[in-house]
Amino acid sequence: MSIEVYRDAWGVPHLRAADPDELAFAQGRVTAHDRAWQLEVERHRAQGTTAAFLGAAELDWDVFARRSRLADTARRCHERLVREDAPTAAWVRAYADGVNDGLAEGARRAPEFAATGLAPGRWEPWTPLAVWLSTHVLFAGFPTKLWREEVARRLGEEWTELFATDGPGTAGSNGWLVTGARTGSGAALVAGDPHRFIEAPGVYQQIRLACPAYDVVGLAVPGVPGLAHFGHAGPVAWAITNAMADYQDLYRERLRRLPDGGVEAYGPDGWRPAAVHTETIEVAGGEPVVIELIETDRGPVIIDGEPDEGPGTETGTGPGDGTSAGPGDGPGAGTGAGPGTGAGPGEERAAVSLRHPPRVTGKLGFEVLPALLRARTVADVDTALDGWVEPVNVVLAADTEGGTLHRAAGHVPVRPRANSLRLVPAWDPAHAWAPAPAPLPRAGVDGHAVMANARSLAAPLGVEFAPPHRAARIDALLRARDRWTPENTATVHTDTDNPSAARLLTAVDRAATGLSPAASAVRDRLLAWDRRMEADSTDAGLYAAVRGAVTRRMAGHEAFTPLRDAAAPYPALLRPWLALGPRVAYALETLLVAGPVPAGDVDRIVREALDEVAAGEPPAAWGTTHRLAPWQALPDPDDARWPGLAGDHDCVLSTSSVPGWTDRSARASAARYVWDLADREHSRWIVPFGASGVPGDPHHQDQLPLWLRGDLAPVTTDWQYLTKEQG
């Protein structure tokens, strides 16, 4: 093999090889060298085997991963890829071979292997597909349908969409494109930042992939070949945000046990056999756990409940009459992991199955990945993305010929709107999927375009979107200036204006009477505040304290009493989507002006919150409590070391916490980038930590100070300024 590995000043790998397969091998090998621990954690997560070395705390994930058949779906998708696109299958296999080639050496560098007793395993050709699935299976937020089900059942049908994330939601990604007519160079700029749960090591890997067929820099997902989301190929560059599309369905199932141990499920054609088998999950420091896996004609059963009434019972209640129990009445009530969960022979029980495109079609869209690397124009990017499946994204792209692209990409099934809102009965044929997916929207670009998870281009594809604040703010910032450059474009990333504070400040303004002198002083400070969530701002800290107090009181209002235990019947992994406190926190903007809490009670809650904050210790600067809280597979021995952050949910600098419960931020920019189509060397990028996942490596966290300041590192592509690795 003729593989060359170079590094820039930040340790970012620049790979050069004779052909795409050798390059994929090199990408796998260098990723294993830099991030062996991260790769192996992701492989085990995809297979549902993390509890074997991380302990019982990971058992809930392992149960879900196996019940949802992530690894088996990856195998199916890989088998179809082999049949229909052998060159891409070989390319993916080359990446897995490269991981295997470098994994042992990478594991020797990573102290986590010795700490847990984990030995590096072996990557199969389908493992990259499994990693992609496990990374994105919860991306579309299907557990929100469980929440809407509980809201409708416990609070009332009229409140089903009361807590929609439009008002407001958690942190989301930003992206924007400025055409050459409005840049200093006369060529387009593509910029943005994906907001995800921050993990250490980071979820994105800066890398360059060069061979005679192409030369691309971008952000890779460790464990997956190519550059699926963010790339600059020289003549063309692309970027994505989550489209907030709805493409996963939950079905209410009726199951019954047969005398021989088999299981049947009731569907549109009556009782039909379900696939069933058991698997054993090893648990470090504990006893193995045996679980039963069931798959109906709709999909894998992810929530398996207790015996319940159903078709053929003495009550005469049949599945087709819409009266059968939903979650809370059955599913999740008996979610123990053992294979004997639920009814005995002849008895029926409720369950919930998951249906999503890769499981149904056997396609994940990996054939798009090499096509993107070969792209030279936006037309090439556009054609490649016609084959994309999951997750569903909004894409922006530009090329050096002046072409632009603004479209959605992915597989969204066509079915009734009810499927997108809540659980639907498995036995009703009206809730089946149409044979072809939905047509995907696109739009032109006039001067600039913005994508920020809001209800705009992708509106026909989803139900809940991010509030319009980030998109509107980016649009306003872009309109305020011409002659954009990579340097001044990067300032948009760090804007801390908080438009979502307006409604709470309006309520604070109404609270002019009945306050103590100290509370009146708090009110006056808030009304004079500039609405910027700067880390060193004590006024921002004061706002956050009042918002938290309002949120807790709102969640404690008697109107929401029926929802207090909504999460209890469900598996622990899904409970964060069903917890009342965070739901109120994210929907506070809406609940201040609408919902079951009377307006008079809202005013009282705000007055009480002002009094509470005034009576306590003066709130510190926002960054004192709003500190980074990255996810790590192993417990952090020094959690206090993580720094404070600027920004908030709905700032362009979107750093998300759970107001009222914690100011710690688990979601923020997983990367920032500016792709310059005039000169790739003028592009900029940054990740939260560094190029290496190895503690103690010089490039483990060397980018963190820049990331905190909002600075970007240069993209260096001239080989003479790179350092070649020996061996």
C-alpha positions, 0 to 999 in steps of 0.5 A: 500500500502507498499510504502517507499520513501527515499531521497539521499543527493541531494533530489533524490527520491528512491522509494520502493514498493511491486509490479510494479503498486504500484511503478508506483503509488509512482512515480506519487505521488512523482513527483507530490509532487516535481514538481506539477507546471511542471506536470500541465503545461505539462498536459495543454500543451498537451491539448492545454489549457495553454493560460487559465492561462498563457495568450495570449502568449501561444495561438499559442501553444494551437492552434497547440496542438489542430490542431495536435490532441495531446490529441486525439491521446493520447486517441487513443494510450491509447485505443489500449494499453488497448486492446492489453496490459492491464497490461501496461495500468494498470501500466500507470493508476497507475502512473496517480492515483499517480499524482492525489493523490499527486497533491493537496499537491504538488500544495500547495508547489508551489507558481506558482499556486497562482500566476496564479490562477491555480487550480490543475486538474485531470490526466486521464489514457491517460495523460502521453501519451499526455505529451510524445507526446507534448514533442516530436511532434516537435522533428523530426523537420517537420517544416524544410520541410516548410523551404526547400519548401521556399528555393526551391521556392524562391531561386531555386531547386538546393539549397533545401538542402543548409542549411542542419544541417550537416553544421552545426546544433544546439546542439545535444546529446552525448553518448558513450559506452566503453567495459570492454576491455578498462576500469579500472574495466573490465566492460563496461561504458555507458555515455553521455548527452542529449542536449535539450532546457533547462527548469526550472524545468529540463526536466529530473528527477533523480529517483530510482524505486525498487520492487521485480521485478526490481531495476533501477536508471535513468532519468525519464521524469516528467509526464511519468512512468518508465525510457524510455531513461536512466537507470541502472538496475544493470546487464544492463544499457542503454542510447539514443540519437536522431537518427535524423530520418525523420518520419513525413510528410507534405501533401499539401491539397486541401479543399472545404467547403460544403453548410452544413458547412462540409469540403471535401479534395481532395485525391488519390480517389477524394473528400472525407469528412474530419472530422471537428469540432470547439473548444474554447480556453480560454485566460486569460485576453482576449476573448475566441478564437474559432478554427476549427479543420480539419482532412483529410485521411492523418492527422490533418490540422495544417496550414489552408490557404486562397481560392486558385485555385484547381481541377475543377476551370476554369483554369483547374489546377488539383491537379494531375499535380503538379502545385498547390500552396505550402506554401507561396502561400496559406497555412498560409496566412490566419492562423487566429484562427477563424472557418471561416478561408478560403473559403466559400461554393464551394470555394477551399483553400490550407492547410497542414496536418501532418502525423506521426506514433502515429496518424496513428497506434494508438501506442506510444510504452509505452509497452516498458517502463515496459519491460525496467525496467525488463531487465537484459541483452542487449538481453532483452533491444533489444527485448523490443525496438522492440516495440518502436515508437516515437521518433526514437532513437539510443540506446547504452546498455551494461550488466555485462555479456559483452554484448553490443548493438548499434541500432536504435529504433522507427517507420520510415515509408517507402515512397518516398524520396520526402516525407522526403524533402518537402511537397508532394501532398495529391492527389498523391498515390505515396506518401502514406506510405507502410504498414510496417515501415523501418527496423532499422539499428544496429552495433557491438561495437569494443572497444567503440561506439559513438552516437552524432546525426551524419550521421552514424548508422541511416543514412538510416533513415533521411535527415539531421544530426548533423555535424560530429564534436562532434562524431569525437571528442568523438571518438578521445578522447576515442581512446587516453586513455585506462583504462577508469573509471567513473571519467575520462570518465566524462571529455569527457562531458566538452571538449570545442574544437571547430572544426567547427571554422576551416572554418571561421579561414581559411577565416580569414587567407585569409584576410591578405590584406586590413585590418586596423592595429586594424583588423590585430591584431584581425586576428592575435589573432584569428589565434593564438587561441586554438579553445577552447570555455572556459567561461573565454576566451577572445579569444573565445569571440573575435571569437564569435564576428567575427562569429556573424558579418560574420553571419549578413553580410552573411544573409544580402547578396543580394543572400538571399533576396528572403528568407527574409520573408520566415517565414511571411506566417506561424503560429508564432509557426513554424516561428523559423524554417523558419527565415533566420538569424538562418538558416544562422548561423547554416549553416555558415560552409557550406555557407563559401565554397558553396552556392549562395554567390560568393567566392569574396563576402565571403572574403569581408564579412570576412574582413568587419567583422574583421574591425567591431569587431576591431572598437568596444569595445573589446569583453568580455570573452565568458561566459560574453555573452554566458549565460544560458537562460532556458525556464520557463512557467512564466517570470523570474523576475531576468534573469540576475542571470543566469550564463555564460557557456563554450562550443558552438554548435559543442563542445562536451560541446554543448551549443547552441545559435544563432550566430549573434543574441544572445549569450544566450544559450537555449540548453545545457546538460539537464543531464549528466551521467556515468553508471558503469557496474562494480558497480552501486554505482560508477556511476555518474549523474547530472541535471542542477538545482535539484531534486525539482521543488519548489522554495526555496526548498533546492534541487531546484538548488543545482546541478547547481554549479556542472553542471556548473563546469562539475562535477557529483554527486554520484549515491547512491543506498545503502538504509542505506545511504538514508534518509527515509521520514515519512508519 
